[in-house]
């Protein structure tokens, strides 16, 4: 199961850990000669009050004016970053917070907000060091610990997930989100007794609700127990047909079970509930590819990319569809973008190699296929080292859509 699928459930069941932002109430630096310190303080406080009142337009204008007068204002950059975060402009938030951090590297709250900005962009690899820095300043910072553990979870680092989150277990024993992530992580580490105990606790707390069955269904998807996932997710949509991400995840279960017509219906249902999420369009495109319907596949992948242009699977899917239509030059353009986003993917390098070969660029094609073979061999070596040879030799996953 892809990490973005787990991210969907995190969006649906976010706890208060994800909503708290650190407001930097620092006074401005001494004002330049032409501006009195008191008037600058007043301007800063007016902007801060606007931020607290959720008047983000006025707050942004105020903090920008503070920074025009005093370009070294840590509070100006930090609170402008908060404005950007609360209005969903995460790239701008990251830029502002980095500037604040350069001026005041030891304010842990800046790292917390920087981590949150990366988290909301689903850039968990960048969120991890930011949250880790907060914990280095204060090992008792529960919010940073929680967010760090979830980021490890989203990156598939289950050892660090468990070691980071276990100290919070007592305080989070009624948090379904927390129990879900711990249960999956324990199962991934083959700690079956701990996983079973955690899921049983989750079931006792959650009861027979749509949300509970969605969580269990996604957990079973991640553990590749697709029939059990189907059962739980069918219960979820029966109890609440409008529950976000339930139809999508049920479609994924059907997809893995080769029930492609049922998967199609579920993805279309999810589109009507969550039209601004790209995943149902992307997965329906994969279903169309399975049916060798390249035209409809291109339409679905295109809709996914209009929502998020940085989806390597959609880019790869468009490349495959163009190859089916004997349009290798167009396939190359999209597959090059996919490789740039997933340089360690053997599958994507292999597809690009095929596109180069079909477009007559033999040397480039052979180079990409050799890289795919190298990456697959490296993945096999890493897997064998981590599990001491207890699992079969892995293949390139996702070769078929």
C-alpha positions as YAML, in Angstrom:
chain: A
units: angstrom
residues:
- id: 1
  name: UNK
  ca: [0.00, 0.00, 0.00]
- id: 2
  name: UNK
  ca: [1.30, 3.44, -0.89]
- id: 3
  name: UNK
  ca: [2.10, 5.95, 1.83]
- id: 4
  name: UNK
  ca: [-0.23, 8.54, 0.31]
- id: 5
  name: UNK
  ca: [-3.13, 6.17, 0.97]
- id: 6
  name: UNK
  ca: [-2.26, 6.21, 4.65]
- id: 7
  name: UNK
  ca: [-1.99, 10.00, 4.44]
- id: 8
  name: UNK
  ca: [-5.64, 10.14, 3.39]
- id: 9
  name: UNK
  ca: [-6.70, 8.52, 6.62]
- id: 10
  name: UNK
  ca: [-4.47, 10.88, 8.58]
- id: 11
  name: UNK
  ca: [-6.35, 13.77, 6.96]
- id: 12
  name: UNK
  ca: [-9.68, 12.25, 7.91]
- id: 13
  name: UNK
  ca: [-8.76, 11.54, 11.54]
- id: 14
  name: UNK
  ca: [-6.30, 14.24, 12.50]
- id: 15
  name: UNK
  ca: [-6.02, 14.93, 16.21]
- id: 16
  name: UNK
  ca: [-5.38, 18.24, 17.89]
- id: 17
  name: UNK
  ca: [-1.65, 17.59, 17.58]
- id: 18
  name: UNK
  ca: [-1.79, 18.84, 13.99]
- id: 19
  name: UNK
  ca: [-3.68, 22.09, 14.58]
- id: 20
  name: UNK
  ca: [-1.51, 23.79, 17.20]
- id: 21
  name: UNK
  ca: [0.79, 26.47, 15.84]
- id: 22
  name: UNK
  ca: [3.46, 28.38, 17.69]
- id: 23
  name: UNK
  ca: [2.90, 32.14, 17.68]
- id: 24
  name: UNK
  ca: [6.12, 34.07, 18.16]
- id: 25
  name: UNK
  ca: [5.34, 36.98, 20.44]
- id: 26
  name: UNK
  ca: [8.81, 38.50, 20.17]
- id: 27
  name: UNK
  ca: [9.11, 42.24, 20.23]
- id: 28
  name: UNK
  ca: [10.56, 43.81, 17.11]
- id: 29
  name: UNK
  ca: [14.22, 44.69, 16.99]
- id: 30
  name: UNK
  ca: [15.16, 48.32, 17.66]
- id: 31
  name: UNK
  ca: [13.63, 50.42, 14.91]
- id: 32
  name: UNK
  ca: [15.59, 52.33, 12.33]
- id: 33
  name: UNK
  ca: [16.13, 55.99, 13.04]
- id: 34
  name: UNK
  ca: [13.17, 57.16, 10.97]
- id: 35
  name: UNK
  ca: [10.69, 54.99, 12.80]
- id: 36
  name: UNK
  ca: [10.09, 55.08, 16.54]
- id: 37
  name: UNK
  ca: [10.36, 51.84, 18.52]
- id: 38
  name: UNK
  ca: [6.91, 52.36, 20.01]
- id: 39
  name: UNK
  ca: [5.19, 52.77, 16.64]
- id: 40
  name: UNK
  ca: [6.87, 49.60, 15.37]
- id: 41
  name: UNK
  ca: [5.75, 47.73, 18.49]
- id: 42
  name: UNK
  ca: [2.23, 49.01, 17.92]
- id: 43
  name: UNK
  ca: [2.28, 47.87, 14.30]
- id: 44
  name: UNK
  ca: [3.53, 44.43, 15.36]
- id: 45
  name: UNK
  ca: [0.88, 44.07, 18.07]
- id: 46
  name: UNK
  ca: [-1.89, 45.16, 15.70]
- id: 47
  name: UNK
  ca: [-0.82, 42.48, 13.21]
- id: 48
  name: UNK
  ca: [-0.59, 39.87, 15.98]
- id: 49
  name: UNK
  ca: [-4.11, 40.72, 17.18]
- id: 50
  name: UNK
  ca: [-5.38, 40.35, 13.62]
- id: 51
  name: UNK
  ca: [-3.74, 36.93, 13.44]
- id: 52
  name: UNK
  ca: [-5.35, 35.86, 16.70]
- id: 53
  name: UNK
  ca: [-8.70, 37.11, 15.37]
- id: 54
  name: UNK
  ca: [-8.20, 35.05, 12.15]
- id: 55
  name: UNK
  ca: [-8.11, 38.21, 10.04]
- id: 56
  name: UNK
  ca: [-5.33, 36.85, 7.85]
- id: 57
  name: UNK
  ca: [-5.40, 39.57, 5.20]
- id: 58
  name: UNK
  ca: [-4.85, 42.29, 7.79]
- id: 59
  name: UNK
  ca: [-2.28, 40.16, 9.64]
- id: 60
  name: UNK
  ca: [-0.28, 39.51, 6.47]
- id: 61
  name: UNK
  ca: [-0.30, 43.20, 5.58]
- id: 62
  name: UNK
  ca: [0.82, 44.11, 9.09]
- id: 63
  name: UNK
  ca: [3.70, 41.66, 9.31]
- id: 64
  name: UNK
  ca: [4.86, 42.56, 5.82]
- id: 65
  name: UNK
  ca: [4.99, 46.20, 6.91]
- id: 66
  name: UNK
  ca: [6.94, 45.22, 10.03]
- id: 67
  name: UNK
  ca: [9.46, 43.44, 7.82]
- id: 68
  name: UNK
  ca: [9.66, 46.37, 5.41]
- id: 69
  name: UNK
  ca: [10.68, 48.57, 8.33]
- id: 70
  name: UNK
  ca: [12.77, 45.95, 10.12]
- id: 71
  name: UNK
  ca: [14.02, 43.16, 7.80]
- id: 72
  name: UNK
  ca: [15.64, 41.41, 10.80]
- id: 73
  name: UNK
  ca: [12.40, 40.89, 12.73]
- id: 74
  name: UNK
  ca: [12.22, 37.27, 13.85]
- id: 75
  name: UNK
  ca: [8.64, 37.72, 15.02]
- id: 76
  name: UNK
  ca: [7.68, 39.27, 11.69]
- id: 77
  name: UNK
  ca: [8.93, 36.31, 9.67]
- id: 78
  name: UNK
  ca: [7.69, 33.71, 12.15]
- id: 79
  name: UNK
  ca: [4.16, 35.07, 12.40]
- id: 80
  name: UNK
  ca: [3.99, 35.68, 8.67]
- id: 81
  name: UNK
  ca: [4.82, 31.98, 8.36]
- id: 82
  name: UNK
  ca: [1.85, 31.19, 10.59]
- id: 83
  name: UNK
  ca: [-0.40, 33.34, 8.39]
- id: 84
  name: UNK
  ca: [0.77, 31.44, 5.33]
- id: 85
  name: UNK
  ca: [0.21, 28.08, 7.04]
- id: 86
  name: UNK
  ca: [-3.30, 28.97, 8.11]
- id: 87
  name: UNK
  ca: [-4.14, 30.03, 4.56]
- id: 88
  name: UNK
  ca: [-2.65, 26.88, 3.02]
- id: 89
  name: UNK
  ca: [0.38, 28.55, 1.39]
- id: 90
  name: UNK
  ca: [2.92, 26.13, 2.70]
- id: 91
  name: UNK
  ca: [5.81, 26.94, 0.37]
- id: 92
  name: UNK
  ca: [5.65, 30.59, 1.43]
- id: 93
  name: UNK
  ca: [5.35, 29.48, 5.06]
- id: 94
  name: UNK
  ca: [8.50, 27.39, 4.76]
- id: 95
  name: UNK
  ca: [10.40, 30.29, 3.20]
- id: 96
  name: UNK
  ca: [9.32, 32.70, 5.97]
- id: 97
  name: UNK
  ca: [10.05, 30.22, 8.77]
- id: 98
  name: UNK
  ca: [13.49, 29.44, 7.38]
- id: 99
  name: UNK
  ca: [14.30, 33.15, 7.42]
- id: 100
  name: UNK
  ca: [13.13, 33.41, 11.02]
- id: 101
  name: UNK
  ca: [15.16, 30.35, 11.98]
- id: 102
  name: UNK
  ca: [18.29, 31.78, 10.37]
- id: 103
  name: UNK
  ca: [17.90, 34.84, 12.60]
- id: 104
  name: UNK
  ca: [16.99, 32.85, 15.73]
- id: 105
  name: UNK
  ca: [18.17, 29.24, 15.38]
- id: 106
  name: UNK
  ca: [17.42, 28.24, 18.97]
- id: 107
  name: UNK
  ca: [13.68, 28.98, 19.07]
- id: 108
  name: UNK
  ca: [12.20, 25.48, 19.06]
- id: 109
  name: UNK
  ca: [8.75, 26.73, 18.04]
- id: 110
  name: UNK
  ca: [10.11, 27.73, 14.67]
- id: 111
  name: UNK
  ca: [11.19, 24.14, 14.03]
- id: 112
  name: UNK
  ca: [7.78, 22.91, 15.16]
- id: 113
  name: UNK
  ca: [5.99, 25.13, 12.66]
- id: 114
  name: UNK
  ca: [8.52, 24.33, 9.94]
- id: 115
  name: UNK
  ca: [7.88, 20.63, 10.52]
- id: 116
  name: UNK
  ca: [4.12, 21.22, 10.37]
- id: 117
  name: UNK
  ca: [4.46, 23.08, 7.07]
- id: 118
  name: UNK
  ca: [6.42, 20.20, 5.57]
- id: 119
  name: UNK
  ca: [3.93, 17.74, 7.07]
- id: 120
  name: UNK
  ca: [0.99, 19.48, 5.41]
- id: 121
  name: UNK
  ca: [2.87, 19.31, 2.11]
- id: 122
  name: UNK
  ca: [3.25, 15.57, 2.79]
- id: 123
  name: UNK
  ca: [7.01, 16.03, 2.65]
- id: 124
  name: UNK
  ca: [7.63, 13.81, 5.64]
- id: 125
  name: UNK
  ca: [11.35, 13.40, 4.96]
- id: 126
  name: UNK
  ca: [11.83, 17.13, 5.55]
- id: 127
  name: UNK
  ca: [9.40, 17.23, 8.47]
- id: 128
  name: UNK
  ca: [11.42, 14.62, 10.38]
- id: 129
  name: UNK
  ca: [14.59, 16.68, 11.06]
- id: 130
  name: UNK
  ca: [12.51, 19.71, 12.04]
- id: 131
  name: UNK
  ca: [10.52, 17.78, 14.67]
- id: 132
  name: UNK
  ca: [13.70, 16.00, 15.82]
- id: 133
  name: UNK
  ca: [15.33, 19.37, 16.51]
- id: 134
  name: UNK
  ca: [12.42, 20.31, 18.76]
- id: 135
  name: UNK
  ca: [12.95, 17.14, 20.77]
- id: 136
  name: UNK
  ca: [16.64, 17.87, 21.10]
- id: 137
  name: UNK
  ca: [15.73, 21.16, 22.74]
- id: 138
  name: UNK
  ca: [13.04, 19.51, 24.90]
- id: 139
  name: UNK
  ca: [12.77, 15.73, 25.06]
- id: 140
  name: UNK
  ca: [9.42, 16.08, 26.89]
- id: 141
  name: UNK
  ca: [7.73, 17.95, 24.02]
- id: 142
  name: UNK
  ca: [4.81, 15.60, 23.43]
- id: 143
  name: UNK
  ca: [3.48, 17.30, 20.31]
- id: 144
  name: UNK
  ca: [6.84, 17.18, 18.54]
- id: 145
  name: UNK
  ca: [7.29, 13.54, 19.55]
- id: 146
  name: UNK
  ca: [3.87, 12.62, 18.21]
- id: 147
  name: UNK
  ca: [4.41, 14.42, 14.92]
- id: 148
  name: UNK
  ca: [7.89, 12.93, 14.54]
- id: 149
  name: UNK
  ca: [6.52, 9.44, 15.10]
- id: 150
  name: UNK
  ca: [3.75, 9.94, 12.54]
- id: 151
  name: UNK
  ca: [6.28, 11.28, 10.03]
- id: 152
  name: UNK
  ca: [8.43, 8.17, 10.51]
- id: 153
  name: UNK
  ca: [5.27, 6.10, 10.02]
- id: 154
  name: UNK
  ca: [4.42, 7.88, 6.77]
- id: 155
  name: UNK
  ca: [7.99, 7.26, 5.56]
- id: 156
  name: UNK
  ca: [7.64, 3.55, 6.34]
- id: 157
  name: UNK
  ca: [10.28, 3.61, 9.11]
- id: 158
  name: UNK
  ca: [8.42, 1.41, 11.56]
- id: 159
  name: UNK
  ca: [11.30, 0.83, 13.98]
- id: 160
  name: UNK
  ca: [11.60, 4.57, 14.61]
- id: 161
  name: UNK
  ca: [7.82, 4.94, 14.63]
- id: 162
  name: UNK
  ca: [7.55, 2.55, 17.55]
- id: 163
  name: UNK
  ca: [10.57, 3.83, 19.48]
- id: 164
  name: UNK
  ca: [9.36, 7.43, 19.11]
- id: 165
  name: UNK
  ca: [5.69, 6.87, 19.90]
- id: 166
  name: UNK
  ca: [5.81, 4.21, 22.63]
- id: 167
  name: UNK
  ca: [6.64, 6.78, 25.36]
- id: 168
  name: UNK
  ca: [3.28, 8.43, 24.55]
- id: 169
  name: UNK
  ca: [1.25, 5.21, 24.81]
- id: 170
  name: UNK
  ca: [-0.20, 5.85, 28.26]
- id: 171
  name: UNK
  ca: [-1.50, 9.29, 27.36]
- id: 172
  name: UNK
  ca: [-2.76, 8.24, 23.93]
- id: 173
  name: UNK
  ca: [-4.50, 4.98, 24.87]
- id: 174
  name: UNK
  ca: [-7.88, 6.39, 23.78]
- id: 175
  name: UNK
  ca: [-6.58, 8.00, 20.57]
- id: 176
  name: UNK
  ca: [-7.79, 5.88, 17.63]
- id: 177
  name: UNK
  ca: [-5.34, 7.54, 15.25]
- id: 178
  name: UNK
  ca: [-2.43, 6.66, 17.53]
- id: 179
  name: UNK
  ca: [-3.60, 3.07, 18.04]
- id: 180
  name: UNK
  ca: [-4.06, 2.61, 14.29]
- id: 181
  name: UNK
  ca: [-0.51, 3.71, 13.53]
- id: 182
  name: UNK
  ca: [1.01, 1.69, 16.36]
- id: 183
  name: UNK
  ca: [-0.96, -1.41, 15.40]
- id: 184
  name: UNK
  ca: [0.25, -1.22, 11.81]
- id: 185
  name: UNK
  ca: [3.84, -0.50, 12.87]
- id: 186
  name: UNK
  ca: [3.89, -3.45, 15.29]
- id: 187
  name: UNK
  ca: [2.53, -5.72, 12.56]
- id: 188
  name: UNK
  ca: [5.14, -4.51, 10.08]
- id: 189
  name: UNK
  ca: [7.83, -5.38, 12.65]
- id: 190
  name: UNK
  ca: [6.27, -8.82, 13.15]
- id: 191
  name: UNK
  ca: [5.38, -7.97, 16.75]
- id: 192
  name: UNK
  ca: [2.12, -9.87, 16.37]
- id: 193
  name: UNK
  ca: [1.14, -9.94, 20.03]
- id: 194
  name: UNK
  ca: [1.58, -6.17, 20.37]
- id: 195
  name: UNK
  ca: [-0.26, -5.57, 17.10]
- id: 196
  name: UNK
  ca: [-3.20, -7.78, 18.09]
- id: 197
  name: UNK
  ca: [-3.45, -6.15, 21.52]
- id: 198
  name: UNK
  ca: [-3.40, -2.67, 19.96]
- id: 199
  name: UNK
  ca: [-6.05, -3.42, 17.34]
- id: 200
  name: UNK
  ca: [-8.26, -5.07, 19.96]
- id: 201
  name: UNK
  ca: [-8.01, -1.94, 22.09]
- id: 202
  name: UNK
  ca: [-8.86, 0.16, 19.03]
- id: 203
  name: UNK
  ca: [-11.95, -1.95, 18.32]
- id: 204
  name: UNK
  ca: [-13.14, -1.70, 21.93]
- id: 205
  name: UNK
  ca: [-12.85, 2.07, 21.81]
- id: 206
  name: UNK
  ca: [-14.17, 2.64, 18.30]
- id: 207
  name: UNK
  ca: [-17.17, 0.35, 18.36]
- id: 208
  name: UNK
  ca: [-19.29, -0.39, 15.30]
- id: 209
  name: UNK
  ca: [-18.81, 2.95, 13.54]
- id: 210
  name: UNK
  ca: [-17.96, 3.83, 9.96]
- id: 211
  name: UNK
  ca: [-14.75, 5.56, 11.07]
- id: 212
  name: UNK
  ca: [-13.67, 2.50, 13.01]
- id: 213
  name: UNK
  ca: [-14.20, 0.18, 10.06]
- id: 214
  name: UNK
  ca: [-12.35, 2.62, 7.78]
- id: 215
  name: UNK
  ca: [-9.34, 2.61, 10.08]
- id: 216
  name: UNK
  ca: [-9.32, -1.17, 10.29]
- id: 217
  name: UNK
  ca: [-9.78, -1.48, 6.54]
- id: 218
  name: UNK
  ca: [-6.83, 0.76, 5.82]
- id: 219
  name: UNK
  ca: [-4.73, -1.14, 8.35]
- id: 220
  name: UNK
  ca: [-5.53, -4.41, 6.57]
- id: 221
  name: UNK
  ca: [-4.72, -2.79, 3.21]
- id: 222
  name: UNK
  ca: [-1.33, -1.76, 4.52]
- id: 223
  name: UNK
  ca: [-0.75, -5.31, 5.77]
- id: 224
  name: UNK
  ca: [-1.83, -6.65, 2.34]
- id: 225
  name: UNK
  ca: [-4.75, -8.57, 3.83]
- id: 226
  name: UNK
  ca: [-7.07, -7.46, 1.07]
- id: 227
  name: UNK
  ca: [-10.07, -9.72, 1.72]
- id: 228
  name: UNK
  ca: [-10.23, -8.55, 5.35]
- id: 229
  name: UNK
  ca: [-9.81, -4.96, 4.16]
- id: 230
  name: UNK
  ca: [-12.73, -5.39, 1.77]
- id: 231
  name: UNK
  ca: [-14.94, -6.68, 4.57]
- id: 232
  name: UNK
  ca: [-14.17, -3.76, 6.89]
- id: 233
  name: UNK
  ca: [-14.46, -1.12, 4.19]
- id: 234
  name: UNK
  ca: [-17.78, -2.48, 2.95]
- id: 235
  name: UNK
  ca: [-19.05, -2.05, 6.52]
- id: 236
  name: UNK
  ca: [-17.73, 1.53, 6.55]
- id: 237
  name: UNK
  ca: [-19.55, 2.59, 3.38]
- id: 238
  name: UNK
  ca: [-22.74, 0.79, 4.49]
- id: 239
  name: UNK
  ca: [-22.76, 2.73, 7.77]
- id: 240
  name: UNK
  ca: [-21.82, 6.07, 6.19]
- id: 241
  name: UNK
  ca: [-21.96, 6.23, 2.37]
- id: 242
  name: UNK
  ca: [-20.56, 9.80, 2.44]
- id: 243
  name: UNK
  ca: [-17.53, 9.12, 4.64]
- id: 244
  name: UNK
  ca: [-14.48, 10.67, 2.92]
- id: 245
  name: UNK
  ca: [-11.90, 8.16, 1.67]
- id: 246
  name: UNK
  ca: [-14.01, 5.09, 2.48]
- id: 247
  name: UNK
  ca: [-15.05, 4.47, -1.13]
- id: 248
  name: UNK
  ca: [-11.52, 5.18, -2.33]
- id: 249
  name: UNK
  ca: [-9.96, 2.62, 0.00]
- id: 250
  name: UNK
  ca: [-12.65, 0.08, -0.82]
- id: 251
  name: UNK
  ca: [-11.80, 0.64, -4.48]
- id: 252
  name: UNK
  ca: [-8.14, -0.05, -3.68]
- id: 253
  name: UNK
  ca: [-9.11, -3.31, -1.97]
- id: 254
  name: UNK
  ca: [-11.19, -4.36, -4.99]
- id: 255
  name: UNK
  ca: [-8.31, -3.37, -7.26]
- id: 256
  name: UNK
  ca: [-5.92, -5.69, -5.45]
- id: 257
  name: UNK
  ca: [-8.51, -8.47, -5.52]
- id: 258
  name: UNK
  ca: [-8.90, -8.05, -9.32]
- id: 259
  name: UNK
  ca: [-12.51, -6.90, -8.94]
- id: 260
  name: UNK
  ca: [-11.95, -4.08, -11.39]
- id: 261
  name: UNK
  ca: [-15.58, -3.24, -12.21]
- id: 262
  name: UNK
  ca: [-16.35, -2.84, -8.51]
- id: 263
  name: UNK
  ca: [-13.17, -0.79, -8.05]
- id: 264
  name: UNK
  ca: [-14.29, 1.50, -10.87]
- id: 265
  name: UNK
  ca: [-17.64, 2.11, -9.19]
- id: 266
  name: UNK
  ca: [-16.01, 2.92, -5.85]
- id: 267
  name: UNK
  ca: [-13.50, 5.35, -7.33]
- id: 268
  name: UNK
  ca: [-16.32, 7.18, -9.12]
- id: 269
  name: UNK
  ca: [-18.25, 7.36, -5.86]
- id: 270
  name: UNK
  ca: [-15.24, 8.86, -4.10]
- id: 271
  name: UNK
  ca: [-14.86, 11.48, -6.85]
- id: 272
  name: UNK
  ca: [-18.30, 12.82, -6.01]
- id: 273
  name: UNK
  ca: [-17.44, 12.98, -2.29]
- id: 274
  name: UNK
  ca: [-13.84, 14.20, -2.52]
- id: 275
  name: UNK
  ca: [-13.51, 15.84, -5.96]
- id: 276
  name: UNK
  ca: [-10.34, 17.72, -5.00]
- id: 277
  name: UNK
  ca: [-8.37, 14.62, -4.02]
- id: 278
  name: UNK
  ca: [-6.33, 13.19, -6.92]
- id: 279
  name: UNK
  ca: [-6.07, 9.56, -5.82]
- id: 280
  name: UNK
  ca: [-9.35, 8.20, -7.20]
- id: 281
  name: UNK
  ca: [-8.65, 9.73, -10.60]
- id: 282
  name: UNK
  ca: [-5.15, 8.24, -10.54]
- id: 283
  name: UNK
  ca: [-6.31, 4.76, -9.53]
- id: 284
  name: UNK
  ca: [-9.17, 4.77, -12.00]
- id: 285
  name: UNK
  ca: [-6.62, 5.61, -14.66]
- id: 286
  name: UNK
  ca: [-4.72, 2.48, -13.64]
- id: 287
  name: UNK
  ca: [-7.92, 0.43, -13.95]
- id: 288
  name: UNK
  ca: [-8.49, 1.78, -17.45]
- id: 289
  name: UNK
  ca: [-4.93, 0.81, -18.35]
- id: 290
  name: UNK
  ca: [-5.68, -2.73, -17.18]
- id: 291
  name: UNK
  ca: [-8.62, -2.69, -19.60]
- id: 292
  name: UNK
  ca: [-6.27, -1.32, -22.30]
- id: 293
  name: UNK
  ca: [-8.43, 1.80, -22.55]
- id: 294
  name: UNK
  ca: [-5.59, 4.29, -23.00]
- id: 295
  name: UNK
  ca: [-7.89, 7.18, -23.92]
- id: 296
  name: UNK
  ca: [-9.89, 7.12, -20.69]
- id: 297
  name: UNK
  ca: [-6.71, 6.40, -18.72]
- id: 298
  name: UNK
  ca: [-5.13, 9.58, -20.09]
- id: 299
  name: UNK
  ca: [-8.23, 11.55, -19.10]
- id: 300
  name: UNK
  ca: [-8.12, 10.29, -15.50]
- id: 301
  name: UNK
  ca: [-4.37, 10.75, -15.07]
- id: 302
  name: UNK
  ca: [-4.69, 14.23, -16.51]
- id: 303
  name: UNK
  ca: [-7.37, 15.14, -13.96]
- id: 304
  name: UNK
  ca: [-5.18, 13.82, -11.16]
- id: 305
  name: UNK
  ca: [-2.23, 15.90, -12.35]
- id: 306
  name: UNK
  ca: [-4.35, 19.05, -12.60]
- id: 307
  name: UNK
  ca: [-4.93, 18.68, -8.85]
- id: 308
  name: UNK
  ca: [-1.33, 17.74, -8.06]
- id: 309
  name: UNK
  ca: [1.26, 17.96, -10.86]
- id: 310
  name: UNK
  ca: [3.83, 16.07, -8.75]
- id: 311
  name: UNK
  ca: [2.27, 12.58, -8.82]
- id: 312
  name: UNK
  ca: [4.85, 10.10, -10.12]
- id: 313
  name: UNK
  ca: [2.33, 7.28, -10.54]
- id: 314
  name: UNK
  ca: [0.05, 9.46, -12.68]
- id: 315
  name: UNK
  ca: [3.02, 10.63, -14.74]
- id: 316
  name: UNK
  ca: [4.15, 7.02, -15.14]
- id: 317
  name: UNK
  ca: [0.59, 6.05, -16.08]
- id: 318
  name: UNK
  ca: [0.43, 8.68, -18.80]
- id: 319
  name: UNK
  ca: [3.74, 7.36, -20.12]
- id: 320
  name: UNK
  ca: [2.32, 3.83, -20.29]
- id: 321
  name: UNK
  ca: [-0.85, 5.06, -21.99]
- id: 322
  name: UNK
  ca: [1.15, 6.91, -24.64]
- id: 323
  name: UNK
  ca: [3.24, 3.80, -25.22]
- id: 324
  name: UNK
  ca: [0.02, 1.84, -25.80]
- id: 325
  name: UNK
  ca: [-0.99, 4.46, -28.35]
- id: 326
  name: UNK
  ca: [2.45, 4.16, -30.02]
- id: 327
  name: UNK
  ca: [3.38, 7.73, -29.03]
- id: 328
  name: UNK
  ca: [6.81, 7.08, -27.47]
- id: 329
  name: UNK
  ca: [8.14, 10.65, -27.72]
- id: 330
  name: UNK
  ca: [5.24, 11.94, -25.61]
- id: 331
  name: UNK
  ca: [5.70, 9.02, -23.23]
- id: 332
  name: UNK
  ca: [9.35, 9.97, -22.71]
- id: 333
  name: UNK
  ca: [8.43, 13.51, -21.62]
- id: 334
  name: UNK
  ca: [6.13, 12.28, -18.84]
- id: 335
  name: UNK
  ca: [8.35, 9.41, -17.77]
- id: 336
  name: UNK
  ca: [11.31, 11.76, -17.42]
- id: 337
  name: UNK
  ca: [9.22, 13.81, -14.96]
- id: 338
  name: UNK
  ca: [8.29, 10.62, -13.10]
- id: 339
  name: UNK
  ca: [11.95, 9.60, -12.80]
- id: 340
  name: UNK
  ca: [12.86, 13.06, -11.49]
- id: 341
  name: UNK
  ca: [10.29, 12.59, -8.71]
- id: 342
  name: UNK
  ca: [11.17, 8.93, -8.00]
- id: 343
  name: UNK
  ca: [14.83, 8.49, -8.92]
- id: 344
  name: UNK
  ca: [15.06, 5.29, -6.86]
- id: 345
  name: UNK
  ca: [12.13, 3.56, -8.58]
- id: 346
  name: UNK
  ca: [13.23, 0.60, -10.67]
- id: 347
  name: UNK
  ca: [9.77, 0.44, -12.23]
- id: 348
  name: UNK
  ca: [9.83, 4.01, -13.54]
- id: 349
  name: UNK
  ca: [13.39, 3.72, -14.92]
- id: 350
  name: UNK
  ca: [12.32, 0.53, -16.73]
- id: 351
  name: UNK
  ca: [9.28, 2.25, -18.28]
- id: 352
  name: UNK
  ca: [11.44, 5.19, -19.40]
- id: 353
  name: UNK
  ca: [13.92, 2.73, -20.91]
- id: 354
  name: UNK
  ca: [11.12, 1.13, -22.91]
- id: 355
  name: UNK
  ca: [9.96, 4.52, -24.14]
- id: 356
  name: UNK
  ca: [13.48, 5.46, -25.26]
- id: 357
  name: UNK
  ca: [13.87, 2.16, -27.12]
- id: 358
  name: UNK
  ca: [10.55, 2.57, -28.91]
- id: 359
  name: UNK
  ca: [11.48, 6.11, -29.92]
- id: 360
  name: UNK
  ca: [14.75, 4.86, -31.42]
- id: 361
  name: UNK
  ca: [17.04, 6.15, -28.66]
- id: 362
  name: UNK
  ca: [18.72, 2.84, -28.01]
- id: 363
  name: UNK
  ca: [21.66, 4.02, -25.89]
- id: 364
  name: UNK
  ca: [19.46, 5.97, -23.50]
- id: 365
  name: UNK
  ca: [16.99, 3.08, -23.34]
- id: 366
  name: UNK
  ca: [19.65, 0.55, -22.42]
- id: 367
  name: UNK
  ca: [21.04, 2.93, -19.79]
- id: 368
  name: UNK
  ca: [17.63, 3.30, -18.10]
- id: 369
  name: UNK
  ca: [16.97, -0.44, -18.15]
- id: 370
  name: UNK
  ca: [20.41, -1.08, -16.64]
- id: 371
  name: UNK
  ca: [19.62, 1.44, -13.91]
- id: 372
  name: UNK
  ca: [16.32, -0.34, -13.23]
- id: 373
  name: UNK
  ca: [18.16, -3.66, -12.87]
- id: 374
  name: UNK
  ca: [20.71, -2.04, -10.54]
- id: 375
  name: UNK
  ca: [17.99, -0.54, -8.33]
- id: 376
  name: UNK
  ca: [16.10, -3.83, -8.18]
- id: 377
  name: UNK
  ca: [19.27, -5.70, -7.20]
- id: 378
  name: UNK
  ca: [19.99, -3.07, -4.54]
- id: 379
  name: UNK
  ca: [16.46, -3.37, -3.16]
- id: 380
  name: UNK
  ca: [16.87, -7.17, -3.04]
- id: 381
  name: UNK
  ca: [20.18, -6.83, -1.18]
- id: 382
  name: UNK
  ca: [18.73, -4.39, 1.35]
- id: 383
  name: UNK
  ca: [15.72, -6.61, 1.93]
- id: 384
  name: UNK
  ca: [17.85, -9.69, 2.47]
- id: 385
  name: UNK
  ca: [20.04, -7.81, 4.95]
- id: 386
  name: UNK
  ca: [17.07, -6.50, 6.93]
- id: 387
  name: UNK
  ca: [15.17, -9.78, 7.21]
- id: 388
  name: UNK
  ca: [18.07, -12.26, 7.26]
- id: 389
  name: UNK
  ca: [16.74, -14.12, 4.23]
- id: 390
  name: UNK
  ca: [13.35, -14.96, 5.75]
- id: 391
  name: UNK
  ca: [11.27, -13.67, 2.85]
- id: 392
  name: UNK
  ca: [11.23, -14.49, -0.86]
- id: 393
  name: UNK
  ca: [13.34, -12.48, -3.24]
- id: 394
  name: UNK
  ca: [11.27, -9.35, -3.99]
- id: 395
  name: UNK
  ca: [10.24, -8.31, -7.47]
- id: 396
  name: UNK
  ca: [9.69, -4.81, -8.83]
- id: 397
  name: UNK
  ca: [6.31, -3.93, -7.34]
- id: 398
  name: UNK
  ca: [3.74, -2.08, -9.36]
- id: 399
  name: UNK
  ca: [5.03, -3.23, -12.74]
- id: 400
  name: UNK
  ca: [1.42, -3.65, -13.83]
- id: 401
  name: UNK
  ca: [-0.99, -0.77, -13.22]
...
